[in-house]
Amino acid sequence: MLSKPIKATSTEIVVFTSSEYRNDVQDFQEGVNSWLHTQPDNIVIEDIVYQHCGTSSRGKDVFSIAIVSRAATKDELK
């Protein structure tokens, strides 16, 4: 964790939802992992927020993941 605040100009938030992957848990996990693996080496993942919203009327679990990331500062790359 940083000792002082940073500007949020380079912060990116990506949201993955179960509906994007036809509520298939394995496809969802593969999609998230694929995105993580394609990020450049200078990216810092600040937070990963998992949200489970219960079950839909069709009996499928509704869930999402939000990933907060940013480019690393020069000091962090040392």
C-alpha positions in Angstrom: 0.0 0.0 0.0 1.2 3.5 -0.8 2.1 5.9 1.9 0.6 8.9 0.1 -2.3 9.3 -2.3 -1.9 9.0 -6.0 -3.8 10.7 -8.8 -6.5 8.5 -10.3 -5.8 9.6 -13.8 -4.3 6.3 -14.7 -6.8 4.1 -12.7 -8.9 1.7 -14.7 -11.9 -0.3 -13.4 -13.0 -3.4 -15.4 -16.2 -5.2 -14.5 -16.9 -8.8 -15.4 -20.5 -10.1 -14.9 -21.8 -13.6 -15.0 -24.4 -12.6 -17.7 -21.6 -11.7 -20.1 -20.5 -15.4 -19.9 -24.0 -16.9 -20.1 -23.8 -17.6 -16.4 -21.2 -20.3 -17.0 -18.7 -20.2 -14.0 -15.9 -21.8 -15.9 -16.2 -19.4 -18.9 -16.4 -16.5 -16.4 -13.2 -17.6 -14.6 -11.4 -18.1 -18.0 -12.5 -14.6 -19.1 -11.2 -12.9 -15.9 -7.9 -14.9 -16.0 -7.4 -14.2 -19.7 -7.8 -10.4 -19.0 -5.3 -10.6 -16.1 -2.7 -12.5 -18.2 -2.9 -10.0 -21.0 -2.1 -7.0 -18.8 1.4 -5.5 -19.3 4.1 -6.0 -16.6 3.8 -2.4 -15.4 0.2 -2.8 -14.2 -0.6 -2.8 -10.5 -3.8 -4.5 -9.4 -5.1 -2.3 -6.6 -8.2 -4.3 -5.7 -10.4 -7.1 -6.8 -14.0 -6.9 -5.6 -16.3 -9.9 -5.8 -20.0 -9.5 -5.5 -22.5 -12.3 -5.3 -26.1 -11.1 -5.8 -28.0 -14.3 -5.1 -30.0 -16.3 -7.6 -32.0 -15.0 -10.5 -35.5 -16.0 -11.3 -34.1 -18.7 -13.6 -32.1 -20.3 -10.8 -28.7 -19.0 -12.0 -26.2 -17.4 -9.7 -25.7 -13.7 -10.4 -22.1 -12.6 -9.7 -19.5 -10.0 -10.8 -15.9 -9.1 -10.3 -14.6 -5.5 -10.5 -10.8 -5.1 -10.9 -9.2 -1.8 -10.1 -5.8 -1.4 -11.7 -3.3 1.3 -12.7 0.1 1.8 -14.2 3.0 1.4 -11.7 5.0 4.4 -10.7 8.7 4.6 -11.5 9.5 4.1 -7.8 7.4 0.9 -7.7 9.2 -0.6 -10.7 12.6 -0.4 -9.0 
